[in-house]
């Protein structure tokens, strides 16, 4: 039975783990199958990954939490003559850096909701094994601790921004996906009186408040941070994370336009990561974490900084790149994450579907069309590479695999969203009016 798509088919380079089915890589493929009217492979994928979740997960002598979903899996032909097959999953125990994927469980819930919404068939989501899988994820992600933040604490390299890129702690990408997954789970849990519903509702409001209060950045907010006082002690402190104004990087003052804004990459004690992260900001729009006003501001920023964020090949995974001593210290001299390459400011074609989705949602499809036209000039001719290098994405990535499945799938989903905007229902949520505290509401609500 079809249960997924391989990460890449590139016989000219070493396979490594590109011959596996990755959770996050399969998401755009799954969306393409749903929009094409072929949901069976998506259903099989959700069922099989739920089964893999239930396995005992060991890294050395340490047992991982029950709710952890695999980063990837592959089909193992254990006995050729008997034609028996088993699935071998990676929960981080064989991954580069040995980091467990925090985002896999979040993407699984997102995909279950997309399948349910698109097929109008709730039987899979309501089945005991899917309800159990979702509860295990929520139990792990909502567990109480001694953290003072409603954001999800996680390690570097646990999401699409791979290897060591200095996004440990509370990276935006995970927080936006966390918010999206919580909202999806609310619509999927079978028992509306479940304690999880109460926990999720409380967490959604707290997370929304936290991200709006501390992660949102525009010209006025940047000016406020620039004038921060330090060493404030009290409930009324404005500089709650004790950010030293001198730590603000020089590039942000030129990058921030007077019109536009975005959610920054990270906030933690004495540290604000001012980098632009594409996935986190676009998921914030699709999940209605961003208000209507903020959603428009994010697209305003994309238009104002088109050369920096889009360039010659959409789309920058983050901006700007780390260079020189900063690159050495933060990445550990990672030769793959050199400046403007891979996860360090590289351009990733798969991200196109997200740009198109938010452009269609906000009624600004011209942004999407301009990006698609740029991509169509080269993507197929270059054999659908994984990523591009260079400040404007001019060069095929030096270690980029070709015939990368999600580069193809991201383009297909983008085209289907433009051709039929009703496909947006699979990936976009509507504002239900209860996800923000009244003090945070804006005059413009998030478009449905």
N, C-alpha and C positions, 0 to 999 in steps of 0.2 A: 504493500500500500504506500502511496505517496505521503511522506511525513515531514518534508521540509525541502530546502534548497541548499546546495553546497555554497560555501562562502565565495569560492572562486574556482574557475577552471583555467589554469594557466600552466601548461606543461613545460614552458620554457624556464620556469623557476622552481626552486625547491618547494615542496608542498607545505612543510611545517604543519599548521593546523587549518589550512585553508580548504581542506577536504572535508571539513566538519560542517554541521548545521549549527549556526550561532543563533541564540535567542534574539539579540537585538538586530542582527543582520536579516533575520527572516521577517521582521515586521513589515518593511516596505514590500517584500515579496508577497506576504499574506494579504496586504491591502490590495495589491495588483490582482491577485487571484479573486478576492471578494468582488472587486469592481468589474471583473471580467465574467462574473457569474459562476465561478468554480470554487465553492467554499469547502469542498471535501478535504483538501490537503490542509486547510487551516484548522478544521475540526480535528483531524488526525494529529496534527502538531500539538494542539492544546491538550489532547488526551494523553499523548505519549510523554510530554514534558511533565504533566501532573503525576504520572506514574514514576518518572525518574525522581521527582521531588521526594517521594516517599521512601527512597532508598537511604540506607545509612551512609552518611557522608563523613569520611575521615581524611584529615590532613596530618600526616605523620601519626602521632598518637592522640590527636585532638579531634573531637567530634563536633561537626558544625550543627547549627540550629536546624530544626525540622523544616522550617519554612523556606530555606534557601533553594532557589531554582538553579538549574545548571547554566553555566555560561554557554556551553555547546555540547553536542553529542555526535557520535558517528556510528554507523552500522558496522558491526564486527561479524564477519563470516567465520563462525567458530569451527564448523566442520563442513568443508566443501562438498563432500560426497552425500552427506545427509541434508545439505542445504538448510542448515539451521542458522539463524541470525539473532544477534543480541545487540542491544544499544549500550555503548560505552559513553558515559557522561563525564564532563569535566566541571567540577564545582569550585575550581581554583587550585586544586591539589597538583595539577600539572601545568597550569598557566604560567606564562612568563611573569615573574615577580610573585607568584603564588598568592594572588589577590582574588578573593571571592567576589562574584559580580553582585553588587547591590541592585543594579538596575534591572536584572533579569526578571525578578518577581514583579516589579512595577510594569515592565513591558508586557508580561503575561496577563495581568489584569486588564491592561489597556486593550490587548488583542482580543481577549474574551468578550469585552464590551463591544468592540468593533464587529466581531463575528455576530453577536446577538443583535446588534442594531441593524446590520446590513441584511442578514437573512430573515429577520423578524421571527427567529426561532429561539425561544428562551429555554428549550429543553436541555441543551448542553450546559448552559450556565447554572441551571437549577439541579443538575444531576449531582448525586452525593459526592463523587470524586472531585468535581470542579468546586463545589461549595467547600469541601474539606481543604483543597489546595489553596483556595483564596483565604480561608480562615487561618491556615498555617502561616501564610505570608503576612497577614495583618497582625497576627499574634506576635510575630517576631519584630515587625516594623513599628508596632505601637507599644512595645514593652516599656514599662516604667524603669527609670534609672535615676541617676543624680544629675542629669543634664539640666541646665536652666533654660535651654532653648527648645522650642517645638520642632526645630529643623532636625533632619536625620543625620546623625553623626556617622561618618564613614571614612574609609581609607582612600589614599591616592591610588588611582588605577582601577577603580571598581566600576567604572562606567565607560562611555564611549571615548572620553578623553583618557587614553590608555597610557601605560607606563607611568613614570614619575613626572608629573607636570605641575606639581604644587597646588593641587585642588583638594587636598585632604581637609577634613573637618566638615564643613557644611557647603559643598559646592552647589551652585545654582542648578546645574543640570539635574542633580538628584532631587533637590527640593521641588523643582517644577514637576518632575515625573512623579514624585511622591504625592503632590497635590492632585495631579491628574488621576493617579491610581486610586486615591481615596475617594474622589468623586465618582469614578467608574464603579468602585466597589459598592457605594451606596445604592446604585441602581441595580446591582447584581445580587446582593445578599437576599436570600429567600425569606428570612424571618425579619420583618421590619421592626420587631420588638427586641431584636438581638442586642446584647450589650455592646457588640462591635459598632452598631449604628450610633449609639450614644457616644462612644469613644471617637469614632470617625468625625462626627459632627463637631465635637469640641476641638479636635485636632485641626480640622480644616480652618476653623475660625482663627485659632491661635497661630497657625502657620501663615495664613493670609495676612494677618496683622503684622507678624514678624517680618515677612518679606517686603511688605509695603513700607514698613517703618524704617528698615535698615538696608535693604538691597536696592531700592529704587534710586536712580541717579539721573538728574537732568541738570541744566545750567544753574538753576537756583540752588539746588541741593549741593552741587559741587562747591558753590560759593560759600554755603553754610559750613561745609566740612573744612574748607580752606581757612575759615576763621574760628575753628574749634579751640576751646580751652581744654587743657588736659588735667589729669589727676582730680577729676570730679568725683565726689563720694556722696551719694544720696539717691533717693528715689527720683528726684527731679533733675538729675544730671542729663545734659543734652548729649554729651559725648560718652555714651554708655559703654563703649568698647575701648575707650581710652586710645583712640587713633591719634597719632602724632601728625599734625598737618604737614610737617616736613617730609613725611613718608609718601605723600601723594606724588606719583610719577609725573615727570614733565610732559609726557606725550598726551596725557588726558586733557590738558588745558587747550591744546590745539584741536584735539579730536572731538571734543564736546561742542556740538553746534548750539546756537541759541534756540533752535526749533528741533525738538526731539529728545529722547531719553531712552534708558534701558535698565534692566536689572543687572547689577554687577555680578562678578563671578563668585565672590565669597566674602563673608564677614565673620571675624573671630577676634578674640582679644588682641588689641594693638595692631590689627591687620585687616586691611580692606583690599581685596583683589579687584582692581578696576577694569580688568580685561572684559571684552565683549565675548560672550559665549553664545553661539548661534542656537543650538538645540534648546537650551534653557529658556531663552527669550521667546522662541516660537512656540514651545510647549505652553508657556505662560499665557500666550494669546489663545491657543486652541482650548485650553482648560478653563479659561475665564479667570485665571489667577490675576491677570492684568485687567484693569478696568478698561472701559471703552476708550477713555482718554489716553491711558498708558499704551494700549494696543496701537492706537494711531501714532503715538509718539515714537514707538519702536520702528514702525515702518517709515516714519519721517526720517529717523536716523539712518536707516538703510539707504534711502534716496539721497540724503545729504552726504553720506560717506560711501557712495556707490563704488568708487575706485578702490577704496580700502577693503570693503567687505565683500564685494562681488568681483571686481576686477575683470580679468579675461576668461575666467572659468569659475562659475559659481560652485562653491560658496565657502568662505572662510569659516573654519570650525571655531577658531578663536582669533582675537586680535588685541594687541599686536603680538609678534613673536618675541620670545626671550632670546637674548644674544649674549655673547662674550662671557663675562664672569657670572652673570645671573644664570645663563644657560648651564654653565659648569656646576654651579652650586645646586640649583633646583632639580635639574634632570639627572645629575650624577654623570655628566658628560655623555649622555645617551647619544650614540652616533646616528640613530634613526630619527631622533627628534631635534635635528639641527634647525637653525632658524628658517622659517617659512617652509617647513617640511613636516609631513606626517601630522602629528597632533600639535605641533608647535607652529601654528599659523598656516598649516597646509590648507588647500582647497579641496573639498569633498563633494563630488557630484551627487551622492546620495541625499545630501541636505536640501536639494532642490525641491523635493516634494513638500517639505515643511514651509519653505518660502512661498510656494504656490498656494498651499492650503491657507496660510494666514492672509495672503493677498486676496484670494477669492472670498474668504470670510469677511474681510473688511471692505469689500466692494472696490478694490484697487487692483484689478487683474492686469493692468498695464505693466505693473512691476514684475509680475510673474512672467508675462510674455517676453519682456525684455531679457530676463534671465534665461528663459528657455531658448530664445534665439541665439544667445551667446553660446550656450552649451551645445546646440545642434551643429555649430560650425566645426566642432572637433571631436565630440565624445565618441561617436561610432568610428570615425576615422582613426582615432587613437586606441581602438579596441577596448573601450570601457574600462579605463584604469581605476584603481582604488582611490587614488588621490593625486593632486597636482602640487608641484613645488613653485616657489618664487613668490615675490611680494604681490604680484597680480595673478598668480596661478597660471603662468605661461608654460611651464615645463611639466612633462609627465614625471611623477614622483620617482626619485632615483631607485627606490626599492618597492615601488608600487606594483602590485599584481594586476595583470590585465584580465579582461573578462570577469570582472568583479561583479557578482550577482546583484548586490544591492545598488551598485552604480546603474545597472540596467533597470532594476525595479523602481528605483527612485525617479528615474526619468519617465517610465511608463505611468506611474501613479500621478506624477505632475501633469502629464498630457491628459490623462483621464479626468483629473480634477478640473482642468481648463475646459475640456470638451463638454463635461457634464457636471456643473457645480453641485448637483444633488448628491454626488459622491462624497461631499464633505461630511455628511451625516455619520460616516464611519469613523472619523478622526476628530471631530469637533464637538465640544459640549456647549450647552447653553447656560446662561446665568440663571440659577434657580431662585435668586433673591435672598438666599440665606447663607451664602458662603463668606460674607464679610460683615463685620460689626458695623452698625449704622454710622459710626464716626468716620469710617473709611469710604463710604459711598461717595461717588462723584456724580456730576450732573449727567454724564453720559454712561449708560449701562453698557455692559459688554454685548456686542451684537450676537444674535443667535446664529 
